[in-house]
Amino acid sequence: MNPQILYLSFFPLGNGFLFPNELPKDYYAPGLFIAEQDPSGSLPYAYSFDAMDAGRRSTLKLFRQDEADPEANLYVVRTEHYGAFWFSLEPVNPEYRYGFVTVTHSGQRN
């Protein structure tokens, strides 16, 4: 398994997260970067994810800052042109999961 970084939006009618293109039309929600855990439930040492830079796709690496501490949640992305970006990975309420649901205009789930 290759752990991923996903960009998902919170959707309360579905009690979870959806990809932005799965949200109902004219529905707006803040997005979060979600980091998958490894099969043991721990955060992996590193992640790869794609980002856009001036219209071009670029693959970035997110590394745990403290290599010796597998429980550390401080990660960094180092870029050639933009410097370093620091991230603190925090747990998300486990009741909220990714789940595609169809929502009618009346708010009913199908």
ZATORDREN-436535 format. One line per field, with one value per residue: residue in one letter; chain; x, y, z of N, C-alpha, C in turn. Coordinates in pm, whole numbers, plus 32768, in hexadecimal, padded with zeros to 4 digits. Atoms other than C-alpha are relative to their C-alpha. Last residue first. Example, Ala and Ser with C-alpha at 12.3 -4.5 7.8 and 13.67 -1.06 7.14 Angstrom:
REM ZATORDREN-436535
aa <- c(s	a)
ch <- c(A	A)
npx <- c(7FAE	8059)
npy <- c(7F89	7F89)
npz <- c(7FFA	8000)
capx <- c(8557	84CE)
capy <- c(7F96	7E3E)
capz <- c(82CA	830C)
cpx <- c(7FB3	805A)
cpy <- c(806D	8078)
cpz <- c(8049	8000)
END
This chain:
REM ZATORDREN-436535
aa <- c(n	r	q	g	s	h	t	v	t	v	f	g	y	r	y	e	p	n	v	p	e	l	s	f	w	f	a	g	y	h	e	t	r	v	v	y	l	n	a	e	p	d	a	e	d	q	r	f	l	k	l	t	s	r	r	g	a	d	m	a	d	f	s	y	a	y	p	l	s	g	s	p	d	q	e	a	i	f	l	g	p	a	y	y	d	k	p	l	e	n	p	f	l	f	g	n	g	l	p	f	f	s	l	y	l	i	q	p	n	m)
ch <- c(A	A	A	A	A	A	A	A	A	A	A	A	A	A	A	A	A	A	A	A	A	A	A	A	A	A	A	A	A	A	A	A	A	A	A	A	A	A	A	A	A	A	A	A	A	A	A	A	A	A	A	A	A	A	A	A	A	A	A	A	A	A	A	A	A	A	A	A	A	A	A	A	A	A	A	A	A	A	A	A	A	A	A	A	A	A	A	A	A	A	A	A	A	A	A	A	A	A	A	A	A	A	A	A	A	A	A	A	A	A)
npx <- c(802A	7F95	800F	7FA7	8048	800E	8064	805C	804C	8091	804C	8074	8023	7FBB	800B	8089	800F	8064	8087	8067	8055	806A	8017	8086	800B	8087	8038	7FD6	805B	801B	7F8D	8009	7F99	7FEB	7FD2	7FCF	7FD2	8065	7FFE	807C	806F	8079	7FEE	7FF9	7FAD	7F8A	8005	7FB1	801C	7FEC	7FB9	800B	7F80	8007	7FBD	8044	8008	7FA5	7FF3	802B	7FF4	807F	7FF1	8070	8007	7F91	7F84	7FE2	7F9B	803F	7FF7	8059	7FD8	7FA8	8023	7F8E	800E	7FA3	7F94	7FBC	7F6E	7FD1	7F76	7FE4	800E	7FEE	8072	8060	8073	8054	804A	7FA9	800D	7FB4	7F78	7FB3	7FCC	8072	804C	808A	805F	8057	808E	8042	807A	8037	801E	8058	7FBD	8055)
npy <- c(8077	8056	808E	8026	7FF0	7F72	7FBE	7FAD	7FAB	8011	7FC0	804B	7FE2	804E	7FBF	8011	807B	8052	7FD6	8064	8015	805E	8053	8032	805A	7FF5	8072	8016	7FC0	7F73	7FB9	7FE6	7FA0	8009	7F8F	8026	7F8A	7FDA	7F71	7FC4	8029	800C	8060	8088	804B	7FB1	7FEB	8056	7FD2	8062	7FD2	805E	8019	805D	8081	8050	7FB5	7F8F	7FB5	7F75	7FA6	7FCC	7FB9	8004	7FA1	7FA1	8028	7FA8	7F99	7F8C	800E	8069	8082	8049	808A	805A	8077	8064	802A	807E	7FFB	8031	7FDB	801B	7F85	7F82	7FD3	7FAF	8053	8011	7F86	7FB2	801C	7FB2	8022	8022	8087	8057	802D	7FFD	8036	7F9A	801F	7F81	7FE4	7F82	7F8E	7F9F	7F7F	7F89)
npz <- c(804F	8031	7FE2	7F93	7F82	7FE4	8054	7FB3	805A	7FF6	806A	802A	808A	8065	8082	8030	8051	7FBD	8023	801C	7F8B	8021	7F8A	7FE6	7F8D	7FCA	7FB7	7F76	7FA1	801A	8037	8090	8029	8090	8050	8085	8049	8063	801F	7FCF	8055	7FB0	7F93	8034	7FA2	7FDB	7F6F	7FA9	7F78	7F95	7F89	7F91	7FBF	7F8F	8015	8064	807E	7FFA	807D	7FF1	8072	8033	807F	805E	8070	7FFE	8043	8072	7FE9	7FC3	7F6E	7FCD	8035	7FA6	7FDD	800F	7FAC	8031	7FA7	8019	7FF4	7F7E	7FE4	7F72	7FB1	8049	8050	7FB4	7FDC	8077	8025	8057	808F	805F	8024	7F89	8013	8021	7F8B	8030	7FA0	7FC5	7FF4	7FE3	804B	7FCD	8053	7FBD	8001	8000)
capx <- c(7429	744B	7339	73A4	7279	735A	73B6	74F9	75B9	76B8	782C	78CC	7A1C	7A10	79AF	7978	7AF2	7B05	7C39	7D92	7E8E	7FB0	8079	80F3	8220	8264	83CA	844B	8390	8480	852B	841F	843A	8301	8308	825D	821D	814F	825B	81F6	8301	840E	856B	851E	84AE	8431	8345	835E	8267	82E9	8268	8206	81D4	80BA	80E1	7FF2	80DB	811E	800E	8033	8056	8091	819D	819C	82B1	82FD	81A7	80A4	803C	7EF9	7FAA	7F31	7FD5	7F14	7E84	7EC4	7D93	7DC9	7C90	7B93	7A9B	793D	7872	7735	76C8	76A5	76B9	7816	78BF	79B4	7A3A	7A92	79AB	79CF	78ED	7799	76F1	7614	773C	7821	7988	7A63	7B84	7CE8	7D99	7F00	7F4D	7FED	807D	8000)
capy <- c(8316	8425	852A	8697	870F	8746	85D9	855D	8439	83AF	8379	8326	8385	835D	842E	8351	8337	84A6	851F	84F6	8610	862A	8765	87F3	88C7	8960	8999	8A86	8AF7	8AB9	896E	88E4	883E	879A	8768	868B	86AE	8587	84CE	8370	82BF	838F	835E	8404	8546	8626	8524	8557	85DD	85AA	8675	8608	872C	875D	888F	89B8	8AAA	89A7	88A5	87A7	862E	8563	8484	841F	83D3	832F	8289	82F1	81CD	8104	7FB6	7FAF	8103	8242	831A	8490	856D	86CE	8789	8849	8952	8924	89BA	892A	89C8	886F	8751	86EA	85D2	86BC	872E	85C8	8561	854A	84D2	84D3	84D3	85FD	869D	86A8	86FA	872F	864B	867E	8530	84E6	837C	824F	815A	8000)
capz <- c(7F44	804E	806C	806E	7FA3	7E74	7E80	7F1A	7E87	7F79	7F51	8099	8124	829A	83C5	84F6	851B	8588	84D1	8567	8542	8450	8498	8350	82F8	81A3	8138	802C	7EF6	7DD5	7E23	7F04	8058	80E3	825C	835C	84D3	8557	861B	8691	85BF	866D	85DA	848B	8533	8418	8381	8209	8103	7FA3	7E7B	7D1C	7C2B	7B32	7A57	7A43	7AF5	7C05	7C44	7D58	7D5E	7E96	7F27	8096	818D	82DE	82F0	83F5	84CC	84BC	8481	8316	82CF	8314	8201	820C	81D4	814E	81AB	80E0	8142	80BA	7F9F	7F09	7DBD	7D19	7E12	7E80	7DBC	7D08	7E5B	7EC3	7FDA	8153	8266	8305	81AD	81F6	82AB	8179	81D5	80A5	8044	7FC7	7FE3	804A	8003	80A5	7FA8	8000)
cpx <- c(8069	7FC5	8075	7FF6	8058	7FB6	7FF9	7FA2	7F9B	7FBF	7F6D	7FB2	7F85	7FE0	8057	7FEC	7F71	7FE5	7FA0	7F79	7F95	7FB4	7F8A	8000	7F6F	7FF2	7F75	7FBE	8026	7FB2	7FE8	8078	7FFA	8068	8007	8028	8043	8025	7F9A	7FF7	7F79	7F89	7F80	8004	8001	805E	8081	7FE8	8046	7FEA	800A	8058	7FE8	808D	7FF7	803F	7FC5	8002	805A	8011	7FC9	801B	7F77	802D	7F85	7FF0	806B	8083	800D	8060	7FBD	8004	7FA9	802C	8067	7FD6	8074	7FF8	805D	806E	803C	8097	8026	8094	800F	7FE1	801D	7F8B	7F97	7F87	7FA5	7FB1	806D	7FE4	803B	808F	8050	802C	7F89	7FA6	7F73	7FA0	7FB7	7F6B	7FCB	7F88	7FDB	7FF4	7FA5	8058)
cpy <- c(7F94	7F8B	7FB3	7F6F	7FDD	8019	8092	8046	804E	805C	7FE0	804B	7FAE	8036	7FB4	803D	7FE5	7F84	7FA4	8041	7F9A	7FDE	7FA5	7FAF	7FDB	7F96	8021	7F86	7FEC	8048	8096	8051	800F	806B	7FDA	807E	7FD3	807F	8020	8095	8039	7FDA	7FE8	7F97	7F6E	7FB1	8047	8021	7F9E	8044	7F8F	8030	7FA0	7FE4	7FAC	7F7A	7FAA	8042	8079	8043	8089	8061	8034	8044	7FE6	806B	806D	7FD3	8059	8071	8075	7FEE	7F94	7F7F	7FC6	7F74	7FA3	7F8C	7FA3	7FE7	7F76	800E	7FD2	801E	7FE8	8075	8087	8028	804D	7FA7	7FEE	807A	804B	7FD3	805F	7FD8	7FCF	7F70	7FA6	7FCB	8014	7FBD	8074	7FE6	8089	801E	807A	807F	8064	807C)
cpz <- c(8010	7FB3	7FC5	8026	8077	8083	8026	7F9F	8052	7F99	8014	7F98	7FDE	7F76	7F9D	7F77	7FD2	7FAC	804B	7FE2	7FDF	807E	7FDE	8081	8019	806C	8034	803D	8092	806C	7FF6	7FD3	7F68	7FDF	7F6D	7FB3	7F7E	7FB4	7F93	7FDE	802B	7FA8	8050	806F	7FD7	8059	8027	8092	805D	8085	8065	8073	8074	8034	807D	7FE4	7F90	7F78	8018	7F78	8023	7F8F	7FDA	7F7F	7FAB	7F94	8009	7FC2	7F84	801E	8049	8098	803F	7FBC	8060	802B	7FE0	8063	7FB4	8066	7FE9	8006	808B	8015	8096	805D	7FBE	7FA7	8050	801A	7F86	7FD2	7FB6	7F71	7F9A	7FDF	8077	7FEB	7FE0	806F	7FCD	8061	8041	7FFC	8027	7FA7	8053	7FAC	8042	8000)
END
